[in-house]
Amino acid sequence: MTNQNNQEQTTPLTALQHDSFGYLNGELFVEGLSLAEIADKVPTPFYCYSAASIRNAYTLLSDRLEPTGASICFAVKASSNISVLRLLSELGSGMDIVSGGELERALAAGVSPSKIVFSGVGKTRAEIARALKAGIQQINVESCAELEVIRDVARNTGCRASVVFRVNPDVDAQTHAKISTGKKGDKFGIAIEDIPDIYAKAAEATGLDVAGLAVHIGSQLLDLSPYRAAYHRLATLVEALRSKGLSVPRLDLGGGLGIDYHLGVGPDVGEYSIIIQETVGHLGCELTVEPGRWLVGPAGMLVTEVLYLKETGDRVTAIVDAAMNDLMRPALYGAIHPVLPIKSCDDHAPYAYNIVGPVCETSDAFGSYCNLPKLHSGDRIAFACAGAYGASMASSYNSRDLVAEVLVDGDRFRLIRRRQTIDDLLALEKPTPMEHAFLRSRDC
């Protein structure tokens, strides 16, 4: 769907959205379907994703990375719906998981266990055992204590554990403080100076296959220079390990590529590829990258309906039926998502609104917007760039229904997650029979 009516837009679309989202005859389209028509069949709020946008993003990144030989493992936490995972898997993507639940989602989507990477600082014994029995590609080790647990679980299950050590390179990703993961003091990874000793001891341990190193410095990176700094430090570490006779066959370069939430131009993935080639390309390692947001963020919109308009000071507040439990990013990170009207109006004068949700929290606010058309109760709008960390972070706070998800592919759509209603939630809370807790006497 090309942009055939630019003058009716309140905000430009990103390059990644351009072929999938646009206005035609005054209506916002996703590929070959009007969002208004979808909203007539699926009650708001709901997430709507473009399959074409995801395919285009994956193909572009894969093409740019081809000179590096790097494989792609999608960061499941960004968008964990199994239909989205299946779509990416069919394109050739592996998966980067951070929980046992995400492992089950990836397997349910048909992803080969040999293309699954398990990251995260707090893996349980049960999660580790399930991953080893499934035969995943690798477990990224984040601490010495975790390594000992992995060895113990591997011994008890009779499996060999392929492990990669996540390095904390002490590099500032220059991103939001809550999503920075590569600085000294962050909870992620092992300090770079501690790696040589730990790596050497693990290489001699039974039950472990030491496969290499990993690094991930943060999320939503728009400036690519921190990657160069981190990968340079990683390359120096590889050479130091090899000088001691240690094998380092694999490098997991993490993810974090950002998108421009102002619907402009994001980071150049061609430049990202060049950075990889110039920093670690000479090492002869098998390379993996783990993008999440960059692949799916621009592909999704949260569609919502205006419930009420009220005067608040010098601005009108628009109360919509989507809330912070549906899209947490504004409340959690102070993020601002662009807003697009589902249908344009004849009045092109810009109007200013505070857009808020119905949840009983002051933080349930999506932001202030000053270039919107005049809104009325019953109008539908869409929060753009909502395909990442939207539905995957949603909850049923205030006992609200868990938001539905829709996938558009060409001129058809399907519901890929039905709305979880209050009846569904209440069914989970039916009490089980009371059980006795026996108190044991203790010797005095």
N, C-alpha and C positions, 0 to 999 in steps of 0.2 A: 504494500500500500504506500504509494508515494504521497508527498506533501502537496496537494493540489490546491490548497486554499490558505496560503501562508498568512494573508492579511487578517484572517479570523482567529489566529492563535494568540494567546496571551503570552506564551513562552515558546522559544524555538525548541526543536527536538534535537537530541544528540545524534551524532553520526551513526551510532549503533542502533538507534531507534528509527532512523529515517525511513528505512524500507518496510517497517512493520506498523508504524503508528502515523496517523495523519488525519487531516480534516477533508471531508468530501461533502459538498452540499450542506455545509454547516454542522456536520456531525463528526465526532471523533471516531475513527475507525481503528481497529486492531486487525491487521492483515485484511481479510475480505469481509469482516463483520463490523457492524456498528455496535459500539459499546452500549448505546441506548437500548438496542434490541436484546443484547445479552442481559442487561439490567432489568428488562421487562420479564425475563424468565428466571433469573437468579436474584433473590432479594439482597439488597445491600445491607451491610458492607460485604464486599467480596474482593479477593485478589484475582486479577486477570493477567495471564502470561501469554506472550507470543512465542510459539515454537520457532518461528522463522528468525526472530531476534536472537534466540539462544543458539540456533544453528549458525547464523552469520557470525556471531561473536566467537564461537568455538573455532570455526573454520579460519577466521582471520588470525586468531592467536596461534593456532596450529601451523598455519602457513609461515607466520613470522618467526616461529621458533624452530622451523625445520632445519636451518643451518646449525643449530646447537645440538640437534638430536634429542632434545628434552621431551619426555613424556608428560602428559597432563593428568593430574589427579584433582578432581573437583573437590573443593572444601564443602563437605556436606552440610555443615552448620549454617551456611549461607541460605540454603533452600533445600529442605530435606524431604519434600514430597516425592514419593517413589516414581510418579510419572515424569517429573523433571529429571530425576536420577536416571531413569530408563532412557530418556531422550539423549542425555549426555553420554551414557554408556554406549548407545548405538552409534554415536559419533566417534567412539574410540577412547573416551575418557575413563581413567581409573577414578578412585575415590579416596579422599583424605577424611578419615573419621576421627571423632574425639570421644566416643562413648560406645558402649555395647549396643545401645538402641540404634545408633547410626549404622553400626555393622549390620544389624538385622534389616534395616531399611535398604542398605546397599545390596545385600544378598537377595532381598525380595524383588529388587529392581532388575535382577539378572546380572549383576556385576560379578566378574570372575574374582574369587578371593585373591588370586595372584596379582591383582591390580588394586589392592586395598592397602593403604598405609594408615596405621593407628597412632595418632598423636594424642597429646594431653598429659597433664601433670598428675592426675589422680586416678589412674586405671585400677580397678579392683581385681582381686584374684579371679573372680568369676569371669570378668570381662577378658582378662588375659588368657584364661583357659579356653574360652570360647573362640577367641581369635586364633590361638595356636591350633586348635582342632580344625578350624575352618581352613587353615593353610594360607593366611594372608601373606602379602609380600614382605612386610616388615613392621616392627614395633619401634617407634621413636622413643628412646629412653631419655627421661628428663631429670633423673637423679640417681645417685648411687643406691639409695634405699629401694627405689623401684627396680633397679637392675637385679638386686638380690631376690626380690619377689618373683621376677620373671624367670630367673634360674630355678627357683624352687618349684614354680608351677610347671615349668618345662620338664623337670625331673619327675614330678608326680603324674604328669599326663603322658610321659613317654614321647614328647615332641621335642624337636629342636627349634629354638627361637632365633629367627633372623632379626637382629637388632641394629639400629642406627642411633648414634648418639647426637641428641640435639644440643648444639652449641649456643651458648649465650655470648654473642660477640662484643657486647657492650657498645652497641651502635644505636644512636638516637634516630628513630624512624621519622621524626618530625611530623608526627600525626597526633591525633587526639590522645590524651594521657591514658584514657581508659582502654585503648586498643593498641598501645605500644607494648611490645613483648621482648625486645632485644637489648634492653639496658641492664646494667649491673643493678641488682636489687629487685628486678622483676621476678615473678615466681616461675618463669619459664626457662627451661634449658639448664645446662651445666656450664659454669664459668669456663671460658676458653682456656685459661691457664691450667685448669684441672683436667682437661681432656686427655693429654698424652699419657698420664699415669693410669687413669681409669681405662682407657682404650687398650693399653698394653696388657693389663691384668685380665680384661674381658676376653681378649684374643686367645688367652691360654686356658680359659675356663671351659669346662665340659658343658654340653647342652646348648651352647650359644654359637651362632654364626654371626660374627661381627662384620656387618656389610658396609659401614661407612659413616657419614656424618650428615646432619641436618641443621638447618637454620631457618628461623622465621622471625622477622624483626618487628612485625606489626601489620595492621590492616589500614586500608584506605590511604595508601601512599600515592600522592600525586607527583611528588618530586622523586625522581629515580636515583638521585645521587646516594641516598643511604644504601641502596642495593649494592652499588659499586663498592662502597666501604666495607659492607658486611661480607660480600663475596671475595673481596681481596684478602680479608683476614682469614676467611675459610680456606682459600687457596694456600696461604702461607702455612696454615695448620696441616693441611694435607701433605705438603712437602716435608714438614717436620716429622710427621708420623712415618712417612715412607723412608726418611733418612735413618729411622730406627728399625727398618726392616718390616714394618707393619703394612698390611694391605688395606687400601682404601678404594674399593671398587665403585662405590655409589655415593652420590651427593643429592640430598633432598634440599632444594633451594627455597622451599616455603612458598607462600603466596603474598597477598596483601595489595595487589594492584588495585588502585582506586578508580572511582568514577566521579565525574563532575556533576554534583547534585544541582547545579545551576543550569544543567542541560547545555553545557558548552563542550569543549574538547578535553578529554581526559588524557592520561599519560600515553605516550607513543610506545606501543608494544614492539615496534621495530627497533626502537632505541633500547628497550629492555632486552631484546634478543642480543643486540650488539654488546651490551654490558656483560651478559652471561658469557658470550664468546671471548671477550677480552680479559675476563677475570678468571674463569675456571675452564674455559674451552680447551686449553692446552693440557689438561690433566688426564684426559682419557677416561674420565669417570662416566658411568651411567648417570644421567641427570633427570630429575623430576621437578616440576613446578606445581604449585597447589593454589591456583586462583579460585576464588569463589564469587565475590561481589561483581568483579569485572565481567564475568560470563552471564550472570543472570539479573544483576541489578537493574539495568536499563530495560530489561524484557518484561518487567512487571509493573502493574498499576493497582492501587487500592481504590476501588470505586465506592463512593459513599453518597448519601442523600442529605441535603440541607433540611433540617427539622424546623429550626426557628431562627429568626433574626431579632436581635435586641440591641438597643443603644447602650454603649458602655463608654462613657467619657466622650472623647472626640472621634471615636471609631465605632463602627457597627460590628457586633460579634455574630458570627454565623456558627450555630450549633449543629453539628452533623451527627449522623448515626454511627460513624466509626469512632473509635476511642483509642486511648493509649494501650489498652489490652490487645487491640488489633495491630497497631503499629507503635512499637515501643521506642523507636529511635529518637523521636523528638524529645520525649521525657527523659530518656536515659543519657543521650549525648548532646542534647540541644540542637539536633539536626533539623534542617528545613528541607522538606520535599516540595518540588514545584507542584503547582496546582493547575490543572487543565479542565475547562468546562466540557461536559459531555456533548452539549449542544451550544452553539454560539447564539448570540442574540443580536438584534439590530442596533442596540445601544452600545457603541464602541468606546464610550467614555470610561476611563479607568476608575474603579472604585476600590476603596480600602476596607479590608475586613480582618478581624482576628478570627481565626478558625479554631474551634475547640470541640472536644468530644463531650459525651454525657456522663463520663465516669466522675465519681465524687472525689476528685483530686485537682488541686490547682495546676499541677503539672500536666494534666490532660489537655494540652494545648498544642496545636500543630504549627502555629506561627502566625505572624502578621504579614499580610499580602496587600500590596498597594496597586496592582495592575490587573485586577480581575474585572470581568463584566459584571453588571448588576445581577445580584443573586436574589432568588425568591425561594420561599419554602417549597419543597418538592423538587427543586433543581438537583441534578446529579453532577458531581465533580469527581475528578480522579487525582490522587496523589501519585505523581510519576516517580520513576526510578525506585520503585518499591519492591522489586523482585528479590532483593537480598536482605536478610535479617528483618523480614516483615512477618510473613506467616510462620516462619520457623521460630520466632520469638513470641508469638502470640499466646495469650492465656485466656482464661475465663474469669478474670478478676471482676468483682461486682456481680458474680454469677451471670455474666453475659455469655451468650452463645459463642462458641469458638468459631472463628471466621471461616467461611468457605473459600475454595480455590477453584479456578477455571483455567483451562488451557485452550487457546485458540490455535488452530492449525489450518491455514488457508481460509476457506469459507465455512468451516465448521468449528464447533467448540464442544468440550465435554467438561463435566464436573469432575475434578480429580480429588477433591476432598469435600464431602458434604458438611454442611454446618452441624456442629455438635451442639445440640439443644440442651435446655435445662433438664428435660426429661432424661437425656443420656447421662448428664452429670449426676442427677439424683439417683439413678440406677446404680452408680458406682459407690454410693454411700449407704446402701442398704446394710444394716448391721448384721454381723455374723453372731451366732450364739455365744453367750458369755462363757468364758473359760476360767477355770480356777488357777490361781497362782499359788503354788505351794511354798510356804516359808519353811526353810530348813533351820532347825535350831543349831546354834553354834556353841562350841565348848567355851566356857568362861575360863 
